Amino acid sequence: MTKSKKPAILDGRRNGQSQWTRKMNKSNKEFDDKMKKLDKDFNEKMKKLDKDFEDKMKMFMQRSDEKMTDLKRNMDSKRGGGGYRRSANG
């Protein structure tokens, strides 16, 4: 006697997978999707923070350069020859 083929759905299995396996695969896919979204959100926030940091650093450097220029100008004017001088006659 020849064996007859069994149907694809047998005791809750489809294509050799149990209901539990299908449920876990779906759960894993949902988890992966959530993680991808979190990664995307995190990367967007990090880019914004990097941009904010770069902007703040640029402003700091500009102010620092301005302060250094002012300080040098002030020090050069005090060293220079235009200040108070005593006359040779007393």
GITA-V709467 format. One record per backbone hydrogen bond with DSSP energy under -0.5 kcal/mol. NH is the residue of the N-H (numbers start at 1). CO is the residue of the C=O. Records with the same first field share a line. If there is no record, write none. Layout:
BEGIN
NH: CO / CO
END
This chain:
BEGIN
10: 8 / 13
13: 10
14: 17
17: 14
22: 18
23: 19
24: 20
25: 21
26: 22
27: 23
28: 24
29: 25
30: 26
31: 27
32: 28
33: 29
34: 30
35: 31
36: 32
37: 33
38: 34
39: 35
40: 36
41: 37
42: 38
43: 39
44: 40
45: 41
46: 42
47: 43
48: 44
49: 45
50: 46
51: 47
52: 48
53: 49
54: 50
55: 51
56: 52
57: 53
58: 54
59: 55
60: 56
61: 57
62: 58
63: 59
64: 60
65: 61
66: 62
67: 63
68: 64
69: 65
70: 66
71: 67
72: 68
73: 69
74: 70
75: 71
76: 72
77: 73
78: 74
79: 75
80: 76
83: 80
90: 87
END
